[in-house]
């Protein structure tokens, strides 16, 4: 089937009936027009989760920004559509598209997926199917990329793709292992050359296999033992080494979504890699060596990023932020520089043993987020086994420091099922929480939110040879529930043991699991990271496992029968750890022999120090290929400037007339307010802020626009803390807004003027009404009679529900001021419907008529169902100031 590169009919697919349609608009701040025809290679980076998750993922944004900075390469984005859009795409036989160009994903040369967790493969298959691309690499043919029928090259990256790609290998043409900042542009160059040379798919993949960090599964096959992967051609590397790159914080400010995302803030990476050596932690092993970012680069990236994005929050990102020794100096310097900008700092992960007054000082701002620490285990013995490097005294000191700085609620992460764990260790979680509350009682009431995760062994860690029992998980969870019940001030969340078992089974599997992943997807598995889908997910996965004939292996894993602890007890640990593993051909840099030796140290409860700050542990990473630890000595901490509340004086008020048109009509009222607030921050205008816990600009927008409705005559009021020339304010604010939100007028109004909601008298609407498909079109005289009937009616009852779901009825006739057909030039030539102009009164509570009212009443009068077409609110009439 020939595939076109022309954009899809986006407006026909995405409208106000789709949930949160702004997810798919691709009009975020930072998006730039790009010439499709001038690009030698067309990328689409996709995040196989809903937009709110994917658009806030730092790695996704970084790689998108880097690729678009490479001459001759173009990068667009795509996300997993919500169920309503997915259903519409299938119903209308329309392909999944990239959000910026609105071109089908099949039109791109390279389509990349983030594979971030073990159960995420089903979302990838869903996206491939929606895009009309064969889900298995073997079914994609050997056509050159220039052939219209050639599917894109499909690849994956991310921690799961690097850790153990084998269960997913049949779905991908290649995998990008490790850091992608340098690797992906190299891939693009090879593809551009191969495309120019007219290479077929197989030849192009053979060239890509020569790029360090690229793994092409079709060029490898299981060896005689059925597990080890061996190259099929001479010259191929027997083991593929992951790539490392230096963090690039400047690219963090690439995109500013218009809707609220999961991490709705600027995120800047301060350190990549972690050498703490926690034995359960796969990211810590797969991201070595540790690489600090220069403090001044972090400061510049955050300061510039906050000014360019307009965010009110920023986050400094690392696997262990507290191990970035420059954190106190960088944090205080940023607090000083941004003291007048009403911003807050959050840290996603911290070591409680490094939490001190300096770090407490830099956290928060005008708003204070919660604190999260991860003791992981409840006893010192078990923390030594996992090499956590944390003592009870350090845990207590960190919690007391938090409370001394005003934090009374703290989140703690623990695991159960760790190697060597006994019931005493499980109950140690309870003892630890009780002791912390008692020993902090002099500082107030400490409230704890506990997350109890189930340990799942990960490839490339010392615990990769361990097994856990699902029955034991259930028993230990119940033991913990009963022991925690008497404690007050503690809330606990437990991970679903069923999903943990499936995650373990997939995460340490081989290529035989590809049919299981496909069958689970076809059975409805998807969005498997969300708790609300646990029942459906578990049924789909277990059914697929049984259908593939792997039920016995899965049940054996659930019983916990494959355990290194047993081999250790019998003195045969070395032989046990030499057995081949499905991921042995992936070279993480950490020697497998070192992992086995560290497992031996773990079972003896021996702690290994952090090699960033103490002696080398000889894990095998450091060298010319992957680099060395880069630990930057911390600069002195500057004197802190006392925090200042944002300006709250009210000196003058400006009233802006504005129009909201085009794609911005599909952005909700709340998202419009968020857009305006960020534009105000970027503009640097002396806006007046509210007081309280969450200061906001003193901004009023008149009657909210319904989703999907253009507004041509809208109003907003802004209070300022200093005198400002109205036209200067309009120009500065307009410079931070898109052309689809136009400030067409401005005037000063007295501060004592009533709010906009109290001044609205009427709204003028232009509404297109269309007969439903298959219905006869009314003639003009029928429309006139129906409109006349409404104007002559003494009552127009409307039944609906209030905010609490209770039925109510009200008479809407007082709101109908005028109704007539729009001028002839507004009528669509040859269209079966009618375009109407409505004037509706608005009361002080904002109640009025909506287009839906007219659709219903006129449909009743005409005796046929009607649909709403294009709707505009032409103007809002205000009382004179």
Order of alpha helices (4+ residues) and beta strands (2+ residues): alpha-beta-alpha-alpha-beta-alpha-beta-alpha-beta-alpha-beta-alpha-alpha-beta-beta-beta-beta-beta-beta-alpha-beta-alpha-beta-alpha-beta-alpha-beta-beta-alpha-alpha-beta-alpha-beta-alpha-beta-alpha-alpha-alpha-alpha-alpha-alpha-beta-alpha-beta-alpha-beta-beta-alpha-beta-alpha-beta-alpha-beta-beta-beta-beta-alpha-beta
